[in-house]
Amino acid sequence: MSETQRIRHGRSRQRKEQFLKHLAANGNISAASRFADVQRSTLYHWKETDPQFAFLWDDALEEAADALEAEARRRAVEGYDEPITYGGKIICNPETGSPLVRKKYSDGLMAFLLKAHRPSRFKAGHTEDQTGSISICISHDDSAL
């Protein structure tokens, strides 16, 4: 390998590492591409021709998705503090000066997570199979009811 090839290979390896690190942090291929200063077409070429890079790319996307899922779960289960406002202004505690907050939870995120993790139970249109008998008494006389 010539000196030029060695330098080019070293730069490529460094840029691959930068791309993968940024991709794992934010899950955005375009942003990671800009961060590593590598054309998207080059990245996709590397992904096609380098199985190890392709594996690490997929792993980085999984890591980013795991972080998103963890944040969604935190907002759904633990909630988040939302400042209390009145007339468009944040209300502060007169003693401490810190903003007053209320705990908010995301029911939408909770439903989304349940559908993702328990689709057989929480998917749209899901119905439970009911067993048992129902007795119906039809009469013209309302007093029989």
NORDASUL-V930849 format. One record per residue. N is the residue number from 1. RES is the residue in three letters. OMEGA is omega in degrees with one decimal (999 if undefined). Layout:
[[N | RES | OMEGA] [N | RES | OMEGA]]
This chain:
[[1 | MET | -179.1] [2 | SER | 179.2] [3 | GLU | 179.8] [4 | THR | 179.0] [5 | GLN | -180.0] [6 | ARG | 179.1] [7 | ILE | -179.9] [8 | ARG | 179.0] [9 | HIS | 178.7] [10 | GLY | 177.1] [11 | ARG | 179.4] [12 | SER | 179.9] [13 | ARG | 179.9] [14 | GLN | -179.7] [15 | ARG | 175.4] [16 | LYS | 180.0] [17 | GLU | 178.6] [18 | GLN | 179.6] [19 | PHE | -176.7] [20 | LEU | 178.8] [21 | LYS | -179.7] [22 | HIS | 178.3] [23 | LEU | 178.5] [24 | ALA | -177.9] [25 | ALA | -174.3] [26 | ASN | 176.6] [27 | GLY | -176.6] [28 | ASN | -176.1] [29 | ILE | -179.1] [30 | SER | -179.7] [31 | ALA | 179.1] [32 | ALA | 177.0] [33 | SER | 178.4] [34 | ARG | -179.4] [35 | PHE | -178.3] [36 | ALA | -179.1] [37 | ASP | 179.2] [38 | VAL | 177.3] [39 | GLN | 178.0] [40 | ARG | -179.7] [41 | SER | 177.2] [42 | THR | 179.3] [43 | LEU | 179.6] [44 | TYR | 174.6] [45 | HIS | 177.8] [46 | TRP | -178.6] [47 | LYS | 179.6] [48 | GLU | -171.7] [49 | THR | -177.1] [50 | ASP | -176.8] [51 | PRO | 178.9] [52 | GLN | 177.9] [53 | PHE | 178.5] [54 | ALA | 178.2] [55 | PHE | -179.3] [56 | LEU | 176.2] [57 | TRP | 179.9] [58 | ASP | 178.7] [59 | ASP | 178.4] [60 | ALA | 177.3] [61 | LEU | 176.5] [62 | GLU | 178.6] [63 | GLU | 178.1] [64 | ALA | 179.0] [65 | ALA | 177.1] [66 | ASP | 178.8] [67 | ALA | 177.1] [68 | LEU | -180.0] [69 | GLU | 178.5] [70 | ALA | 178.7] [71 | GLU | 177.0] [72 | ALA | 179.1] [73 | ARG | 179.4] [74 | ARG | -179.4] [75 | ARG | -178.9] [76 | ALA | -173.3] [77 | VAL | -177.5] [78 | GLU | -179.0] [79 | GLY | 179.6] [80 | TYR | -178.5] [81 | ASP | 176.7] [82 | GLU | 179.7] [83 | PRO | 176.5] [84 | ILE | -179.3] [85 | THR | 174.4] [86 | TYR | -178.2] [87 | GLY | 178.6] [88 | GLY | -179.6] [89 | LYS | 178.2] [90 | ILE | 178.7] [91 | ILE | -179.3] [92 | CYS | 174.4] [93 | ASN | -176.4] [94 | PRO | -178.8] [95 | GLU | -175.0] [96 | THR | -177.5] [97 | GLY | 180.0] [98 | SER | -178.5] [99 | PRO | 172.3] [100 | LEU | -177.7] [101 | VAL | 171.6] [102 | ARG | 179.8] [103 | LYS | 178.7] [104 | LYS | 177.6] [105 | TYR | -179.2] [106 | SER | 177.0] [107 | ASP | 178.8] [108 | GLY | 177.3] [109 | LEU | 178.4] [110 | MET | 179.2] [111 | ALA | 179.6] [112 | PHE | 180.0] [113 | LEU | 178.2] [114 | LEU | 177.6] [115 | LYS | -179.0] [116 | ALA | -174.2] [117 | HIS | 178.8] [118 | ARG | -174.9] [119 | PRO | -178.8] [120 | SER | -177.6] [121 | ARG | -171.8] [122 | PHE | 179.0] [123 | LYS | -179.2] [124 | ALA | 177.5] [125 | GLY | -179.5] [126 | HIS | 175.8] [127 | THR | 176.0] [128 | GLU | 174.1] [129 | ASP | -179.3] [130 | GLN | 175.7] [131 | THR | -179.6] [132 | GLY | -178.2] [133 | SER | 177.0] [134 | ILE | 177.6] [135 | SER | 178.2] [136 | ILE | 178.6] [137 | CYS | 179.9] [138 | ILE | -177.3] [139 | SER | 175.1] [140 | HIS | -176.3] [141 | ASP | -180.0] [142 | ASP | -179.6] [143 | SER | 178.5] [144 | ALA | 179.9] [145 | LEU | 999]]
